[in-house]
Amino acid sequence: MRKIILLFTCLFGFSSFAQIKVLKNESLVEIGKDNSVGLYKKEDKFTVNYQDLNTSNLNTIRSFSFQNLNGDVTDFYKLITDGFISLPESNITLELPNDIIELHYEKNYGQPTVQFIQYINKNRKYVGKSQFLNRKQVDKIFGKTNGKSALYDKSAAMNNARTNKPENSTSTSNPGNKYKKSRK
């Protein structure tokens, strides 16, 4: 009888630990943050987090993400800062894989500012709005003041280095062909 109880205890003990699963700790790098808006990087995916001012609950944090495929982070930064130079007449609309983002420009106290307006899951019913940001805050968020903007292309450069092969490779299988040019 003791052996049966011991057997059930062991089986029950293993099944209770089977509910806990150890997850892989993935590194999230903060590029920059100012007040309630921040830019984060995870591998080659960039995420903008912001406090949603459009909800009554001020603890609502929203985010939108995109891949840095062809220098998209640098282009996004340039698009935002170009709007400070000459204020657009209407919102600039950007379509991301999951969301639609509008850049809304206004002058506050004579200073140009930008606000992120997010249509969550591309649905115009669900709208999130960030605080208004001036040029200094945008520079800080995109890591221009702390030097972390160098992280934009770091993983993309590493991926290209792995996939690119030299164009003029010589074949070592035939030593007599050592000085012949390869045909293209």
C-alpha positions as a LaTeX table, in Angstrom:
\begin{tabular}{lrrr}
\hline
Residue & $x$ (\AA) & $y$ (\AA) & $z$ (\AA) \\
\hline
Met1 & 0.00 & 0.00 & 0.00 \\
Arg2 & 2.87 & 2.36 & 0.80 \\
Lys3 & 4.38 & 1.76 & $-2.63$ \\
Ile4 & 1.10 & 2.66 & $-4.38$ \\
Ile5 & 0.74 & 5.88 & $-2.37$ \\
Leu6 & 4.39 & 6.73 & $-3.09$ \\
Leu7 & 3.83 & 6.06 & $-6.80$ \\
Phe8 & 0.75 & 8.35 & $-6.92$ \\
Thr9 & 2.61 & 11.04 & $-4.99$ \\
Cys10 & 5.48 & 10.95 & $-7.46$ \\
Leu11 & 3.17 & 11.06 & $-10.48$ \\
Phe12 & 1.13 & 13.89 & $-8.99$ \\
Gly13 & 4.32 & 15.81 & $-8.16$ \\
Phe14 & 5.62 & 15.60 & $-11.75$ \\
Ser15 & 2.30 & 16.62 & $-13.25$ \\
Ser16 & 2.10 & 19.76 & $-11.10$ \\
Phe17 & 5.54 & 20.89 & $-12.32$ \\
Ala18 & 4.52 & 20.28 & $-15.92$ \\
Gln19 & 2.33 & 23.42 & $-15.72$ \\
Ile20 & 5.36 & 25.67 & $-15.35$ \\
Lys21 & 7.27 & 26.33 & $-18.51$ \\
Val22 & 10.58 & 28.17 & $-18.67$ \\
Leu23 & 10.55 & 30.77 & $-21.42$ \\
Lys24 & 13.53 & 31.97 & $-23.37$ \\
Asn25 & 14.69 & 35.38 & $-22.16$ \\
Glu26 & 14.85 & 37.60 & $-25.23$ \\
Ser27 & 16.75 & 40.84 & $-24.98$ \\
Leu28 & 14.90 & 44.09 & $-25.55$ \\
Val29 & 17.14 & 47.10 & $-26.14$ \\
Glu30 & 15.92 & 50.60 & $-25.35$ \\
Ile31 & 16.99 & 52.99 & $-28.12$ \\
Gly32 & 15.53 & 56.06 & $-26.46$ \\
Lys33 & 12.72 & 57.25 & $-24.24$ \\
Asp34 & 11.20 & 60.58 & $-23.31$ \\
Asn35 & 8.37 & 60.82 & $-20.78$ \\
Ser36 & 5.80 & 58.29 & $-21.94$ \\
Val37 & 7.10 & 57.55 & $-25.46$ \\
Gly38 & 9.94 & 55.12 & $-26.15$ \\
Leu39 & 11.59 & 53.25 & $-29.02$ \\
Tyr40 & 12.76 & 49.67 & $-28.40$ \\
Lys41 & 14.59 & 47.10 & $-30.50$ \\
Lys42 & 14.33 & 43.32 & $-30.41$ \\
Glu43 & 16.50 & 41.66 & $-33.06$ \\
Asp44 & 15.44 & 43.50 & $-36.24$ \\
Lys45 & 11.99 & 44.57 & $-35.01$ \\
Phe46 & 11.44 & 48.07 & $-33.67$ \\
Thr47 & 8.57 & 48.99 & $-31.34$ \\
Val48 & 7.27 & 52.40 & $-30.32$ \\
Asn49 & 5.53 & 52.38 & $-26.93$ \\
Tyr50 & 3.45 & 55.33 & $-25.77$ \\
Gln51 & 0.93 & 56.23 & $-23.12$ \\
Asp52 & $-2.49$ & 56.49 & $-24.76$ \\
Leu53 & $-3.98$ & 59.91 & $-24.03$ \\
Asn54 & $-7.21$ & 58.98 & $-25.85$ \\
Thr55 & $-8.47$ & 56.72 & $-23.05$ \\
Ser56 & $-9.83$ & 57.68 & $-19.67$ \\
Asn57 & $-7.40$ & 55.26 & $-18.02$ \\
Leu58 & $-4.02$ & 56.99 & $-18.06$ \\
Asn59 & $-2.21$ & 53.69 & $-17.44$ \\
Thr60 & $-2.99$ & 52.40 & $-20.94$ \\
Ile61 & 0.23 & 51.76 & $-22.86$ \\
Arg62 & $-0.05$ & 51.13 & $-26.59$ \\
Ser63 & 2.57 & 50.16 & $-29.13$ \\
Phe64 & 3.18 & 49.68 & $-32.82$ \\
Ser65 & 5.98 & 47.69 & $-34.41$ \\
Phe66 & 7.75 & 47.37 & $-37.73$ \\
Gln67 & 10.79 & 45.65 & $-39.22$ \\
Asn68 & 13.89 & 47.58 & $-40.23$ \\
Leu69 & 14.02 & 46.06 & $-43.72$ \\
Asn70 & 15.51 & 48.79 & $-45.90$ \\
Gly71 & 16.55 & 51.34 & $-43.31$ \\
Asp72 & 12.91 & 51.93 & $-42.35$ \\
Val73 & 13.80 & 53.31 & $-38.90$ \\
Thr74 & 16.07 & 55.96 & $-40.42$ \\
Asp75 & 13.41 & 56.79 & $-43.03$ \\
Phe76 & 10.74 & 57.03 & $-40.30$ \\
Tyr77 & 12.94 & 59.42 & $-38.30$ \\
Lys78 & 13.65 & 61.52 & $-41.40$ \\
Leu79 & 9.95 & 61.65 & $-42.27$ \\
Ile80 & 9.12 & 62.92 & $-38.78$ \\
Thr81 & 11.89 & 65.51 & $-38.68$ \\
Asp82 & 11.13 & 66.78 & $-42.20$ \\
Gly83 & 7.65 & 67.61 & $-40.90$ \\
Phe84 & 9.21 & 69.94 & $-38.33$ \\
Ile85 & 10.94 & 71.90 & $-41.10$ \\
Ser86 & 7.79 & 72.45 & $-43.16$ \\
Leu87 & 4.55 & 71.56 & $-41.40$ \\
Pro88 & 2.36 & 69.36 & $-43.63$ \\
Glu89 & $-1.14$ & 70.65 & $-44.34$ \\
Ser90 & $-2.73$ & 67.32 & $-43.36$ \\
Asn91 & $-1.76$ & 64.21 & $-41.42$ \\
Ile92 & 0.86 & 61.88 & $-42.92$ \\
Thr93 & $-0.59$ & 58.36 & $-43.05$ \\
Leu94 & 1.63 & 55.28 & $-42.79$ \\
Glu95 & 0.45 & 51.68 & $-43.14$ \\
Leu96 & 2.25 & 49.15 & $-40.98$ \\
Pro97 & 1.66 & 45.38 & $-41.06$ \\
Asn98 & $-0.85$ & 45.52 & $-38.17$ \\
Asp99 & $-1.80$ & 49.17 & $-37.75$ \\
Ile100 & $-2.24$ & 52.50 & $-39.47$ \\
Ile101 & $-0.22$ & 55.38 & $-38.04$ \\
Glu102 & $-0.85$ & 59.04 & $-38.71$ \\
Leu103 & 1.66 & 61.76 & $-37.95$ \\
His104 & $-0.30$ & 64.80 & $-36.78$ \\
Tyr105 & 1.67 & 68.07 & $-36.73$ \\
Glu106 & 0.68 & 71.18 & $-34.77$ \\
Lys107 & 2.37 & 74.27 & $-33.47$ \\
Asn108 & 2.26 & 74.46 & $-29.68$ \\
Tyr109 & 3.48 & 77.74 & $-28.19$ \\
Gly110 & 5.03 & 78.56 & $-31.57$ \\
Gln111 & 7.04 & 75.33 & $-31.67$ \\
Pro112 & 6.28 & 72.55 & $-34.17$ \\
Thr113 & 5.23 & 69.27 & $-32.55$ \\
Val114 & 4.14 & 65.84 & $-33.76$ \\
Gln115 & 1.67 & 63.34 & $-32.35$ \\
Phe116 & 1.33 & 59.65 & $-33.21$ \\
Ile117 & $-2.26$ & 58.63 & $-33.94$ \\
Gln118 & $-2.65$ & 54.87 & $-34.14$ \\
Tyr119 & $-5.59$ & 53.06 & $-35.69$ \\
Ile120 & $-5.29$ & 49.75 & $-33.88$ \\
Asn121 & $-5.56$ & 46.68 & $-36.14$ \\
Lys122 & $-6.31$ & 49.07 & $-39.03$ \\
Asn123 & $-9.74$ & 49.76 & $-37.52$ \\
Arg124 & $-10.78$ & 53.43 & $-37.43$ \\
Lys125 & $-12.96$ & 52.77 & $-34.34$ \\
Tyr126 & $-10.01$ & 52.02 & $-32.06$ \\
Val127 & $-7.70$ & 55.01 & $-31.85$ \\
Gly128 & $-4.66$ & 55.61 & $-29.67$ \\
Lys129 & $-2.90$ & 58.99 & $-29.37$ \\
Ser130 & 0.51 & 59.80 & $-27.98$ \\
Gln131 & 1.55 & 63.05 & $-26.37$ \\
Phe132 & 2.81 & 65.86 & $-28.61$ \\
Leu133 & 6.58 & 65.67 & $-29.15$ \\
Asn134 & 8.98 & 68.43 & $-30.14$ \\
Arg135 & 12.21 & 67.99 & $-32.11$ \\
Lys136 & 14.40 & 67.46 & $-29.03$ \\
Gln137 & 12.10 & 64.75 & $-27.71$ \\
Val138 & 12.03 & 62.97 & $-31.09$ \\
Asp139 & 15.85 & 63.08 & $-31.22$ \\
Lys140 & 16.00 & 61.57 & $-27.74$ \\
Ile141 & 13.46 & 58.81 & $-28.57$ \\
Phe142 & 15.32 & 57.83 & $-31.74$ \\
Gly143 & 18.65 & 57.68 & $-29.88$ \\
Lys144 & 20.29 & 60.64 & $-31.61$ \\
Thr145 & 21.35 & 62.25 & $-28.31$ \\
Asn146 & 22.71 & 59.12 & $-26.60$ \\
Gly147 & 24.41 & 57.50 & $-29.61$ \\
Lys148 & 22.11 & 54.46 & $-29.68$ \\
Ser149 & 20.97 & 55.28 & $-33.21$ \\
Ala150 & 23.96 & 53.17 & $-34.31$ \\
Leu151 & 21.92 & 50.12 & $-33.27$ \\
Tyr152 & 19.48 & 50.64 & $-36.18$ \\
Asp153 & 21.50 & 48.77 & $-38.76$ \\
Lys154 & 23.58 & 46.58 & $-36.47$ \\
Ser155 & 21.62 & 43.34 & $-36.90$ \\
Ala156 & 20.84 & 44.05 & $-40.56$ \\
Ala157 & 24.55 & 44.41 & $-41.29$ \\
Met158 & 25.26 & 41.15 & $-39.47$ \\
Asn159 & 22.55 & 39.34 & $-41.45$ \\
Asn160 & 23.93 & 40.68 & $-44.75$ \\
Ala161 & 27.45 & 39.59 & $-43.81$ \\
Arg162 & 26.19 & 36.05 & $-43.30$ \\
Thr163 & 24.37 & 35.85 & $-46.62$ \\
Asn164 & 26.72 & 37.75 & $-48.92$ \\
Lys165 & 29.44 & 35.75 & $-50.62$ \\
Pro166 & 32.41 & 37.15 & $-52.54$ \\
Glu167 & 31.75 & 37.46 & $-56.25$ \\
Asn168 & 35.16 & 36.33 & $-57.52$ \\
Ser169 & 35.83 & 33.08 & $-55.75$ \\
Thr170 & 38.56 & 30.79 & $-57.01$ \\
Ser171 & 38.05 & 27.05 & $-57.12$ \\
Thr172 & 40.52 & 24.99 & $-55.11$ \\
Ser173 & 39.38 & 21.64 & $-56.47$ \\
Asn174 & 41.70 & 21.88 & $-59.48$ \\
Pro175 & 45.12 & 23.35 & $-58.58$ \\
Gly176 & 46.00 & 23.72 & $-62.30$ \\
Asn177 & 43.26 & 26.34 & $-62.65$ \\
Lys178 & 44.88 & 28.58 & $-60.07$ \\
Tyr179 & 45.67 & 31.45 & $-62.45$ \\
Lys180 & 42.70 & 31.22 & $-64.80$ \\
Lys181 & 39.92 & 33.82 & $-64.57$ \\
Ser182 & 36.51 & 32.56 & $-63.60$ \\
Arg183 & 33.69 & 33.05 & $-66.10$ \\
Lys184 & 30.63 & 35.05 & $-65.12$ \\
\hline
\end{tabular}
